[in-house]
Amino acid sequence: MAFNEEQFLQQRIQGWTRLSMLCEKAARTFRDLSGAEIVEYVRLYRQASGDLAYMSSHSTNRDVVVYLNALVSRAYGQLYRSRVAKFGTVVQQGLWLAADTFRRRIWFFVLSSAIFFGAGFYAAGMMTIRPETKGYFVSPEMEPLFEGWKEGKFDGRSADEGLMMTGFYASNNPRVGIITIGVAAGTVGIGSTILIWQNGVMLGSLGKEMNDVGKLGFLLSSVAPHGVSEIGGIFVAGAAGYVLAFGILAPGRRRWIDSLKHAGKDGFVLAVLALILIAAAAPIEGFFSFNPAVPQIAKTIFALIALTGWTAFFGLYGRNKTASDMGLE
């Protein structure tokens, strides 16, 4: 039996028009359709899909085929579009991903922190055993800074000065983190090890000098409030770089490029986490840590609370959840 295109169009056009109307109504969300309309939508979509296949092989009217193709594509996109996650859900997923990635890659964080504190104790120990080595650890440029710390007091800051310093820390400190990550990946971990070591040496030698004048407690209580987040962020940044370096050096059974891609996912999460930690420390450093109006005991309590909070978050948040449970697979 010959295909009668005009008769076919007369039989189907009403359904196509109705499907188009339902598409318009469901453009924002399927919740705008009633239950009966959703059933009708699905039925008309399936029918239009069959009509498109039939018309593509039997009709010479390209305008109709193009129209049907656009209609079916639109209906398909609306029917199978991903649900937009709520803001709260996105935040929970991000927090879980950060904590889970940190736990899986914790040994790289331990490596970064071990290098930092090892450098600090090494510098302090050498300066104690052999005082003449001070010149190797404390450069002439750092001497004025050390002498300022030894006075054991801070100059008062106005609100404008605190805001200015917060802006400086918020731009400079994340830059250090980015450099640490980039150098680690680019030098297969060697460069970031040097950077972390140098920072550890500086803090260790300053600690030795402050201890000699009986002000080590002042130093620690002043650095700790923002240092928990800032130095912790540097450790995480180092860990991110080491993850990438490890992906290059130890691909295992994976191809080198696949190993780097795999490591890159965790490295990116750790890098973002590091920058958040470092940025979070900026207002604390700008307004709180070096504020002479804040008692040192209050700074110590704040640091202990921050350390406890971060430890609990990384150790416990979403520990019994999987990626599937969080809707990430």
Backbone hydrogen bonds, N-H to C=O, Kabsch-Sander energy under -0.5 kcal/mol:
donor,donor_aa,acceptor,acceptor_aa,energy
5,E,3,F,-0.9
8,F,4,N,-2.2
9,L,5,E,-2.5
10,Q,6,E,-2.0
11,Q,7,Q,-1.7
12,R,8,F,-1.5
13,I,9,L,-2.7
15,G,12,R,-0.5
16,W,12,R,-2.1
17,T,13,I,-2.5
18,R,14,Q,-2.3
19,L,15,G,-2.4
20,S,16,W,-2.3
21,M,17,T,-1.9
22,L,18,R,-2.2
23,C,19,L,-2.3
24,E,20,S,-1.8
25,K,21,M,-2.1
26,A,22,L,-2.1
27,A,24,E,-1.1
32,D,29,T,-1.6
33,L,30,F,-1.8
38,I,34,S,-2.1
39,V,35,G,-1.9
40,E,36,A,-2.2
41,Y,37,E,-2.8
42,V,38,I,-2.4
43,R,39,V,-2.2
44,L,40,E,-2.8
45,Y,41,Y,-2.5
46,R,42,V,-2.3
47,Q,43,R,-2.1
48,A,44,L,-2.7
49,S,45,Y,-2.3
50,G,46,R,-2.0
51,D,47,Q,-2.4
52,L,48,A,-2.4
53,A,49,S,-1.9
54,Y,50,G,-2.3
55,M,51,D,-3.2
56,S,52,L,-2.4
57,S,53,A,-0.9
57,S,54,Y,-0.6
58,H,54,Y,-1.3
59,S,55,M,-2.4
62,R,60,T,-1.2
65,V,61,N,-1.6
66,V,62,R,-2.8
67,Y,63,D,-2.2
68,L,64,V,-2.7
69,N,65,V,-2.5
70,A,66,V,-2.2
71,L,67,Y,-2.3
72,V,68,L,-3.0
73,S,69,N,-2.2
74,R,70,A,-2.1
75,A,71,L,-2.5
76,Y,72,V,-2.6
77,G,73,S,-2.5
78,Q,74,R,-2.1
79,L,75,A,-2.4
80,Y,76,Y,-2.4
85,A,83,R,-0.6
90,V,86,K,-2.4
91,V,87,F,-2.3
92,Q,88,G,-2.3
93,Q,89,T,-2.5
94,G,90,V,-2.4
95,L,91,V,-2.6
96,W,92,Q,-2.6
97,L,93,Q,-2.6
98,A,94,G,-2.2
99,A,95,L,-2.5
100,D,96,W,-3.1
101,T,97,L,-2.3
102,F,98,A,-2.2
103,R,99,A,-2.3
104,R,100,D,-2.2
105,R,101,T,-1.8
106,I,103,R,-1.0
108,F,105,R,-1.4
109,F,105,R,-1.0
110,V,106,I,-2.5
111,L,107,W,-1.9
112,S,108,F,-2.0
113,S,109,F,-2.5
114,A,110,V,-2.6
115,I,111,L,-2.1
116,F,112,S,-2.1
117,F,113,S,-2.8
118,G,114,A,-2.4
119,A,115,I,-2.1
120,G,116,F,-2.0
121,F,117,F,-2.7
122,Y,118,G,-2.1
123,A,119,A,-2.6
124,A,120,G,-2.4
125,G,121,F,-2.6
126,M,122,Y,-2.7
127,M,123,A,-2.3
128,T,124,A,-1.3
129,I,125,G,-2.7
130,R,126,M,-3.1
133,T,130,R,-2.4
134,K,131,P,-1.8
135,G,132,E,-0.6
136,Y,133,T,-1.8
137,F,133,T,-0.9
137,F,134,K,-1.2
138,V,134,K,-2.9
139,S,137,F,-0.6
142,M,139,S,-1.2
143,E,139,S,-0.9
143,E,140,P,-0.5
146,F,142,M,-2.3
147,E,143,E,-2.6
148,G,144,P,-2.0
149,W,145,L,-1.9
150,K,146,F,-1.9
151,E,147,E,-0.7
151,E,148,G,-0.8
152,G,149,W,-1.9
162,G,158,S,-2.6
163,L,159,A,-2.3
164,M,160,D,-2.4
165,M,161,E,-2.6
166,T,162,G,-2.1
167,G,163,L,-2.1
168,F,164,M,-1.9
169,Y,165,M,-2.9
170,A,166,T,-2.6
171,S,167,G,-1.2
172,N,168,F,-3.1
173,N,169,Y,-1.9
175,R,171,S,-0.8
176,V,172,N,-1.6
177,G,173,N,-1.9
178,I,174,P,-2.6
179,I,175,R,-2.4
180,T,176,V,-2.4
181,I,177,G,-2.3
182,G,178,I,-2.9
183,V,179,I,-3.0
184,A,180,T,-1.9
185,A,181,I,-2.3
186,G,182,G,-2.6
187,T,183,V,-1.9
188,V,185,A,-0.6
189,G,184,A,-3.1
190,I,187,T,-1.5
191,G,183,V,-0.5
193,T,189,G,-1.4
194,I,190,I,-1.7
195,L,191,G,-2.1
196,I,192,S,-2.9
197,W,193,T,-2.4
198,Q,194,I,-2.6
199,N,195,L,-2.0
200,G,196,I,-2.2
201,V,197,W,-2.7
202,M,198,Q,-2.1
203,L,199,N,-2.2
204,G,200,G,-2.7
205,S,201,V,-2.7
206,L,202,M,-2.1
207,G,203,L,-2.5
208,K,204,G,-2.1
209,E,205,S,-2.1
210,M,206,L,-2.6
211,N,207,G,-2.3
212,D,208,K,-1.7
213,V,209,E,-0.9
214,G,211,N,-1.3
215,K,210,M,-3.3
219,L,215,K,-1.9
220,L,216,L,-2.6
221,S,217,G,-2.5
222,S,218,F,-1.2
223,V,219,L,-2.2
224,A,220,L,-2.5
227,G,223,V,-2.6
228,V,224,A,-2.2
230,E,226,H,-3.2
231,I,227,G,-1.7
232,G,227,G,-1.1
233,G,229,S,-2.3
234,I,230,E,-1.9
235,F,231,I,-2.3
236,V,232,G,-2.2
237,A,233,G,-2.5
238,G,234,I,-2.6
239,A,235,F,-2.4
240,A,236,V,-2.5
241,G,237,A,-2.0
242,Y,238,G,-2.4
243,V,239,A,-2.4
244,L,240,A,-1.8
245,A,241,G,-2.5
246,F,242,Y,-3.0
247,G,243,V,-2.0
248,I,244,L,-1.3
249,L,245,A,-2.6
250,A,246,F,-2.9
254,R,251,P,-1.7
259,S,255,R,-2.8
260,L,256,W,-2.1
261,K,257,I,-2.0
262,H,258,D,-2.4
263,A,259,S,-2.6
264,G,260,L,-2.3
265,K,261,K,-1.3
266,D,262,H,-1.1
267,G,263,A,-2.9
268,F,264,G,-2.4
269,V,265,K,-1.8
270,L,266,D,-2.5
271,A,267,G,-2.2
272,V,268,F,-2.5
273,L,269,V,-2.4
274,A,270,L,-2.7
275,L,271,A,-2.1
276,I,272,V,-2.2
277,L,273,L,-2.5
278,I,274,A,-2.6
279,A,275,L,-2.6
280,A,276,I,-2.4
281,A,277,L,-1.1
282,A,278,I,-0.6
282,A,279,A,-1.1
284,I,280,A,-0.6
285,E,281,A,-2.7
286,G,282,A,-2.6
287,F,283,P,-2.4
288,F,284,I,-2.1
289,S,284,I,-2.6
290,F,285,E,-0.7
291,N,288,F,-1.7
294,V,291,N,-1.7
299,K,295,P,-1.7
300,T,296,Q,-2.2
301,I,297,I,-2.4
302,F,298,A,-2.4
303,A,299,K,-2.3
304,L,300,T,-2.2
305,I,301,I,-2.4
306,A,302,F,-2.5
307,L,303,A,-2.7
308,T,304,L,-2.4
309,G,305,I,-2.6
310,W,306,A,-2.6
311,T,307,L,-2.3
312,A,308,T,-2.4
313,F,309,G,-2.3
314,F,310,W,-2.6
315,G,311,T,-2.1
316,L,312,A,-2.5
317,Y,312,A,-0.7
317,Y,313,F,-1.8
319,R,316,L,-2.0
321,K,318,G,-1.6
326,M,322,T,-1.7
327,G,324,S,-1.4
328,L,323,A,-3.0
